[in-house]
Amino acid sequence: QPYGVESHLEPTLGILTASPHVTRRDLIEGDGRYPLLVITENGNEIRDPGTSTVLKPAIALIARMKASDVASSWAMEGLLYHLVCDESPKMKDLRKRFAFYVCPMMNPEAVSEGYSRSDMHGLNLRKCWKKPDRTKTPQVFHCKKLLRRLHRAHRLLAFIELAGSVSASSSMYLEG
């Protein structure tokens, strides 16, 4: 089933951002097309439990680099609900110890317009990471900027892209 911006992503974000564990930001300041969720226990992204100086390690997650990666959106939605809504001791501990930075859909315009591999400029976003263009691929440019900032602060523990595909012959697979 299709996973659209208006039909699925925005309603899901509306539910999740009501949680005290979630802070919604823009990946690109002032540009609401690329939501960035910061998920931690009770919204405390900065301080490690029990200290006043140590920053929490960060785990960054992205999905939907290609519009055709519908499976990655469904997987990301499940992961987000688990990270935000699961109140088990293990999940609470994860949120206390780490700050999760999540951009659930990196290519929303292409999703809305029905593109497959490319963005609105005809570019494959996965091939733009080496030298992203601030104008043509702003989401990659600013995501890389965020990753660098987290890395310089010695906070970036992991960067994971959820990618998925569905085909008649292979059922479904996920990479991350």
Backbone hydrogen bonds, N-H to C=O, Kabsch-Sander energy under -0.5 kcal/mol:
donor,donor_aa,acceptor,acceptor_aa,energy
4,G,2,P,-0.5
8,H,4,G,-1.4
9,L,4,G,-2.4
10,E,5,V,-2.9
12,T,8,H,-2.2
13,L,9,L,-2.8
14,G,10,E,-2.3
15,I,11,P,-1.7
16,L,12,T,-2.6
17,T,13,L,-2.7
18,A,15,I,-1.0
19,S,16,L,-1.9
22,V,19,S,-1.3
23,T,38,V,-2.1
25,R,23,T,-0.5
25,R,36,L,-3.1
27,L,34,Y,-3.0
28,I,31,D,-0.6
29,E,27,L,-0.6
31,D,28,I,-2.7
32,G,30,G,-0.6
34,Y,31,D,-1.1
36,L,25,R,-2.6
37,L,102,V,-3.1
38,V,23,T,-2.6
39,I,37,L,-0.6
39,I,100,F,-2.7
40,T,21,H,-2.3
40,T,38,V,-0.5
41,E,95,R,-1.7
43,G,40,T,-1.4
44,N,41,E,-1.7
45,E,43,G,-1.3
48,D,54,V,-2.1
51,T,48,D,-1.9
56,K,46,I,-1.4
58,A,155,R,-4.6
59,I,99,A,-2.3
60,A,158,A,-2.9
61,L,101,Y,-2.9
62,I,160,I,-2.3
63,A,103,C,-1.3
64,R,162,L,-0.7
68,S,116,S,-2.1
69,D,66,K,-1.8
70,V,68,S,-2.0
72,S,69,D,-0.8
73,S,69,D,-1.1
73,S,70,V,-0.6
74,W,70,V,-1.8
75,A,71,A,-2.4
76,M,72,S,-2.5
77,E,73,S,-2.6
78,G,74,W,-2.1
79,L,75,A,-2.4
80,L,76,M,-3.0
81,Y,77,E,-2.5
82,H,78,G,-2.0
83,L,79,L,-2.9
84,V,80,L,-2.6
85,C,81,Y,-2.7
86,D,81,Y,-0.6
86,D,82,H,-1.2
87,E,85,C,-0.6
92,K,88,S,-2.6
93,D,89,P,-2.3
94,L,90,K,-2.1
95,R,91,M,-2.5
96,K,92,K,-2.1
97,R,93,D,-2.2
98,F,94,L,-2.2
99,A,57,P,-2.4
100,F,39,I,-2.5
100,F,98,F,-0.5
101,Y,59,I,-2.4
101,Y,99,A,-0.6
102,V,37,L,-3.0
102,V,100,F,-0.6
103,C,61,L,-2.6
106,M,63,A,-2.2
107,N,64,R,-0.9
111,V,107,N,-1.7
112,S,108,P,-2.6
113,E,109,E,-2.2
114,G,110,A,-0.8
114,G,111,V,-0.7
115,Y,110,A,-2.5
119,D,123,L,-1.9
122,G,119,D,-1.7
125,L,123,L,-0.8
127,K,124,N,-2.0
128,C,125,L,-1.6
134,R,132,P,-0.5
137,T,133,D,-2.2
141,F,137,T,-2.3
142,H,138,P,-2.8
143,C,139,Q,-1.8
144,K,140,V,-2.6
145,K,141,F,-1.8
146,L,142,H,-2.2
147,L,143,C,-2.6
148,R,144,K,-2.4
149,R,145,K,-2.3
150,L,146,L,-2.6
151,H,147,L,-2.5
152,R,148,R,-3.1
153,A,149,R,-1.5
154,H,151,H,-1.9
155,R,150,L,-2.9
156,L,150,L,-0.9
157,L,58,A,-3.3
157,L,155,R,-0.8
158,A,58,A,-1.2
160,I,60,A,-2.9
162,L,62,I,-3.1
162,L,160,I,-0.6
163,A,161,E,-0.6
163,A,175,E,-2.3
165,S,173,Y,-1.4
167,S,171,S,-1.8
171,S,167,S,-1.1
172,M,170,S,-0.7
173,Y,165,S,-1.5
175,E,163,A,-2.7
